[in-house]
Amino acid sequence: MPEACERASNTRAMATAAAFSEPVEISDLALDGAELLGLGVAPGPAVGRALTQLLEYVLEDPTRNTAGVLSEYVRANVTAFS
């Protein structure tokens, strides 16, 4: 019985960790505004638009929330944020 309880506890812990590791707001993104500026996004409202679009992109597939994937996405879409 203790082994079953331990497995159940581990399962709950993993589910909780997964629930809190997925991005749900802009501050959860792997990139921030300063990094977007370095990737060529214009200062000002374009940064906010880019962050909002990145969040939508990541919410579709949370595995995209890495600096490499998001940087690639920004480079490919930098003109769309202006």
C-alpha positions, 0 to 999 in steps of 0.5 A, a space after each residue: 500500500 505505501 508504494 501505491 500511495 507514493 506513486 499517486 503522490 508522484 503522479 499528482 506532483 507531476 500533474 501540478 508541475 505540468 499545470 504550472 510550467 505551461 505559459 499562461 501570460 506574457 511574463 511566462 514567455 522564454 523571451 522578453 521585450 529587451 530580447 525582442 528589440 535585439 531581434 529587430 522589433 521596433 521599440 514601442 507598441 510593436 514590442 507589445 504586439 509581438 509579445 501578445 502574438 508570441 503568447 498566442 503562438 505558444 498557447 497553441 503549442 507550449 513546447 514552442 516556448 523556448 528562446 530558440 523557437 521564439 527567436 526564429 518566429 520573431 525573425 520570420 515575422 518581424 515586419 508583422 509587428 510594426 
